[in-house]
Amino acid sequence: MEFMELGHAEKIIGVGNNYTMPHVLKCFEIVHWAKKQNREFDSLPTTIEAKNIIMRHLVTEQKKNYRFFDVESPFENTCPKCKGSGEIYKFFKKSVKVNCHICGGSSKIIDSCPKCKGSGRYIKRWKTGGGVDLECKKCEGEGKTKVSCQECKGKGQLKKAVLSDQLKSTTPCKKCHQLGFVSHKPHKPKKKKSKIRRPFQPFPVKARDGKSLADLIKDS
């Protein structure tokens, strides 16, 4: 795939392997416009596919190096759905270990003493009755001590699902048709068809023999 991507880049924009996203997109916009002006419509799908292959390569490289990707589109009318890439990218997820957000990776937190319940005192009861109020030996009367973090179960780290740098699928953007930009066409409002409203008349005005409905009622 590396040879194919670089080959497409050299063929279309002629910059070898020294290319960036804005450079690829701007050159593609110029090539696409020139082909349309020359009415070379048969070669447009090949040009679009070549641009998308290069974009996938650049996106995965960004994802690998910086754990995120950002398409800096130079188009004046950038597609709002795909942000100029022409495709919607989906990445595989992978599980990584990160420091616990509660204990910061130390596996211990300062919390109420489990022995004295945060009071700092401990009453020792005698079997014969009564007792004595003593200072808690576990927290030394402070009421707080270090205990195992319940969030990470004392391990100091948690498993977190993050997006990997491996593409799972690409979906062509339907709004811009994989171009990355949308053409501003003047919107023509639809003409509303005028509906002829007719008065509601459940009975005919004229009945048989030229008589009206009132005459028929009188005769009956």
C-alpha positions as CSV (number, residue, x, y, z in Angstrom):
1,M,0.0,0.0,0.0
2,E,2.9,2.4,0.7
3,F,4.1,2.2,-2.9
4,M,0.6,2.7,-4.2
5,E,0.0,5.7,-2.1
6,L,3.3,7.4,-3.0
7,G,2.7,6.5,-6.7
8,H,-0.6,8.2,-6.7
9,A,0.8,11.3,-5.0
10,E,3.6,11.6,-7.6
11,K,1.3,11.1,-10.5
12,I,-1.4,13.5,-9.4
13,I,0.4,16.3,-7.5
14,G,4.0,15.6,-8.3
15,V,5.6,16.1,-4.9
16,G,6.8,12.6,-4.0
17,N,6.6,11.7,-0.4
18,N,6.9,15.3,0.9
19,Y,3.2,16.2,1.0
20,T,0.7,17.4,3.6
21,M,-3.0,17.3,3.9
22,P,-3.6,21.0,2.8
23,H,-1.3,20.5,-0.1
24,V,-3.0,17.3,-1.3
25,L,-6.5,18.8,-0.9
26,K,-5.6,22.1,-2.7
27,C,-3.9,20.3,-5.6
28,F,-6.9,17.9,-5.9
29,E,-9.3,20.8,-6.0
30,I,-7.3,22.4,-8.9
31,V,-7.0,19.1,-10.8
32,H,-10.7,18.3,-10.3
33,W,-11.7,21.8,-11.5
34,A,-9.4,21.5,-14.6
35,K,-10.8,18.1,-15.5
36,K,-14.3,19.4,-15.3
37,Q,-13.4,22.4,-17.5
38,N,-11.8,20.1,-20.1
39,R,-14.9,17.8,-19.8
40,E,-12.7,14.8,-18.8
41,F,-15.5,13.3,-16.8
42,D,-14.3,9.7,-17.3
43,S,-11.1,10.3,-15.2
44,L,-12.8,12.0,-12.3
45,P,-13.6,8.8,-10.3
46,T,-9.9,7.8,-10.6
47,T,-8.7,11.2,-9.3
48,I,-11.2,11.1,-6.4
49,E,-10.1,7.6,-5.4
50,A,-6.4,8.5,-5.6
51,K,-7.0,11.5,-3.4
52,N,-8.9,9.4,-0.8
53,I,-6.1,6.8,-0.7
54,I,-3.6,9.5,0.1
55,M,-5.9,11.0,2.7
56,R,-6.2,7.6,4.4
57,H,-2.5,7.3,4.5
58,L,-2.0,10.8,6.1
59,V,-4.8,10.3,8.6
60,T,-3.4,6.9,9.8
61,E,0.0,8.5,10.1
62,Q,-1.3,11.3,12.2
63,K,-3.3,8.8,14.4
64,K,-0.2,6.7,14.9
65,N,2.1,9.7,15.9
66,Y,-0.3,11.9,17.8
67,R,-3.2,9.6,18.8
68,F,-5.6,11.9,16.9
69,F,-6.1,13.3,13.4
70,D,-7.0,16.7,12.1
71,V,-7.9,17.5,8.5
72,E,-6.8,21.1,7.8
73,S,-8.9,21.8,4.7
74,P,-8.0,24.7,2.4
75,F,-11.4,24.7,0.7
76,E,-13.4,27.8,1.0
77,N,-16.6,25.8,1.0
78,T,-15.5,22.8,3.1
79,C,-18.0,20.0,3.5
80,P,-19.3,20.3,7.1
81,K,-20.0,16.6,7.4
82,C,-16.5,15.1,6.6
83,K,-14.5,18.3,7.4
84,G,-12.8,18.2,4.0
85,S,-11.6,14.6,3.9
86,G,-14.3,13.2,1.6
87,E,-14.8,10.2,3.7
88,I,-16.0,9.2,7.2
89,Y,-13.4,7.3,9.1
90,K,-13.9,4.6,11.7
91,F,-11.1,3.1,13.7
92,F,-10.7,-0.1,15.6
93,K,-10.7,0.2,19.4
94,K,-7.9,-1.1,21.6
95,S,-7.6,-1.5,25.4
96,V,-4.8,0.4,27.2
97,K,-3.8,0.9,30.8
98,V,-3.9,4.4,32.2
99,N,-3.3,5.7,35.7
100,C,-6.4,5.8,37.9
101,H,-8.0,9.2,37.9
102,I,-8.8,8.8,41.7
103,C,-5.5,7.9,43.2
104,G,-3.3,9.1,40.3
105,G,-1.6,5.7,40.0
106,S,-0.5,5.4,43.6
107,S,-3.2,2.8,44.5
108,K,-3.7,4.6,47.8
109,I,-6.0,7.5,48.9
110,I,-6.5,9.4,52.1
111,D,-9.9,8.6,53.5
112,S,-11.6,8.2,56.9
113,C,-10.0,5.7,59.1
114,P,-11.9,2.4,58.9
115,K,-11.1,1.6,62.5
116,C,-12.4,4.7,64.3
117,K,-14.8,5.8,61.5
118,G,-13.0,9.2,61.2
119,S,-13.4,10.1,64.9
120,G,-9.8,9.7,65.8
121,R,-10.8,8.0,69.1
122,Y,-11.3,4.4,70.0
123,I,-13.3,3.2,73.1
124,K,-12.0,0.0,74.5
125,R,-14.8,-1.9,76.4
126,W,-14.2,-4.0,79.5
127,K,-15.9,-7.3,79.9
128,T,-16.9,-6.3,83.4
129,G,-18.5,-3.1,82.1
130,G,-17.4,0.4,81.3
131,G,-14.4,1.3,79.1
132,V,-11.8,3.8,78.3
133,D,-11.5,6.4,75.6
134,L,-8.2,6.0,73.8
135,E,-6.5,7.5,70.8
136,C,-6.9,5.5,67.6
137,K,-3.6,3.8,66.9
138,K,-4.2,3.3,63.2
139,C,-4.6,7.0,62.3
140,E,-2.9,8.3,65.5
141,G,-5.9,10.4,66.3
142,E,-6.2,12.3,63.0
143,G,-9.3,10.4,61.8
144,K,-7.9,9.9,58.3
145,T,-5.4,7.5,56.9
146,K,-4.2,5.9,53.7
147,V,-6.5,3.2,52.3
148,S,-6.6,1.2,49.1
149,C,-8.4,2.9,46.2
150,Q,-11.7,1.4,45.5
151,E,-11.9,2.6,41.9
152,C,-8.8,0.6,40.7
153,K,-9.0,-2.0,43.5
154,G,-5.6,-1.1,44.7
155,K,-3.9,-1.7,41.4
156,G,-3.2,2.0,40.5
157,Q,-4.3,1.5,36.9
158,L,-7.5,1.1,34.9
159,K,-8.2,-0.3,31.5
160,K,-9.5,2.2,29.0
161,A,-10.8,1.7,25.4
162,V,-9.2,4.1,22.9
163,L,-9.2,4.4,19.1
164,S,-6.2,2.6,17.5
165,D,-4.4,3.8,14.4
166,Q,-5.8,1.0,12.3
167,L,-8.8,2.0,10.1
168,K,-11.8,-0.2,10.5
169,S,-13.9,1.2,7.6
170,T,-14.3,4.2,5.4
171,T,-17.7,5.5,4.3
172,P,-18.0,7.9,1.3
173,C,-19.4,11.2,2.3
174,K,-22.8,11.6,0.7
175,K,-23.0,15.3,1.2
176,C,-20.0,16.2,-0.9
177,H,-19.8,12.9,-2.9
178,Q,-16.2,12.2,-1.7
179,L,-14.9,15.6,-2.9
180,G,-14.3,17.3,0.5
181,F,-16.1,20.5,-0.6
182,V,-19.6,21.4,-1.6
183,S,-20.6,23.5,-4.5
184,H,-22.9,26.5,-3.7
185,K,-25.8,26.4,-6.1
186,P,-28.5,29.0,-6.0
187,H,-31.5,27.7,-4.2
188,K,-34.6,27.9,-6.3
189,P,-37.7,27.8,-4.2
190,K,-40.4,25.5,-5.3
191,K,-43.5,27.0,-6.7
192,K,-46.5,26.3,-4.6
193,K,-49.4,25.0,-6.5
194,S,-52.5,27.1,-5.9
195,K,-55.4,25.0,-4.7
196,I,-58.8,26.1,-5.9
197,R,-61.2,26.1,-3.0
198,R,-64.7,25.2,-3.9
199,P,-67.7,26.0,-1.6
200,F,-69.0,23.0,0.3
201,Q,-72.4,22.0,-1.2
202,P,-73.7,18.6,0.1
203,F,-76.9,18.8,-1.9
204,P,-77.4,19.9,-5.5
205,V,-79.1,23.3,-5.9
206,K,-81.3,22.1,-8.8
207,A,-83.2,18.9,-8.5
208,R,-85.3,17.0,-10.9
209,D,-87.6,18.8,-13.4
210,G,-85.9,22.1,-12.6
211,K,-87.2,22.2,-9.1
212,S,-85.0,23.2,-6.2
213,L,-84.5,21.2,-3.1
214,A,-86.9,23.5,-1.1
215,D,-89.7,22.9,-3.7
216,L,-89.3,19.2,-3.4
217,I,-89.5,19.4,0.4
218,K,-92.7,21.5,0.1
219,D,-94.4,19.1,-2.4
220,S,-93.6,16.2,-0.2
